[in-house]
């Protein structure tokens, strides 16, 4: 087996699924990378809002979701450990990603109002797995920011991030959702 070196500097970047990916977990997904090292990688899918709102959760999760960024719903963070919920808040002190995890069992910290998002599960890669996927051109890696994490229109986020690129990747913003129907 080939040893794929860890791609440096992916923490805080976004992975954009190629338009032709056929995995329903990642079709047109935007994955924000929270951590990436030789031990593996972890990210959250930013553009998979669910229909689970505050009324569907228990305290204290309800309180956190009520101060979350719009839309105030639980997001599908990825296919790993979907029985767990991860809370993310904006953190100007985190120079690498601009966000930090929050303890959702604690009382709501209203200083984060509008700058919180909650994710069911996460996207994870074992050592070398993401690097191999990148080697095989499985993802586009682009600059991202905490603003993408709290975007108010997640359903169009993939297309808008593609469109803001300054290279040939930008042309894929017009790629149809279902090219086989054209």
Secondary structure, DSSP 8 states (H G I E B T S, - for coil): -------TT-TT-EEEE-TT---TTTTT-EEEEEEEETTEEEEEESS-EEEEEGGGS-TTHHHHHHTSSSS-EEEE--SEEEEEEEEEEE-TT-TTTSEEEE-TTS---GGGTTSEEEEEEEEEE-TTHHHHHHHTT-EEEE---HHHHT-S-GGGHHHHHHHT-SSGGGGGGG--TTGGG-
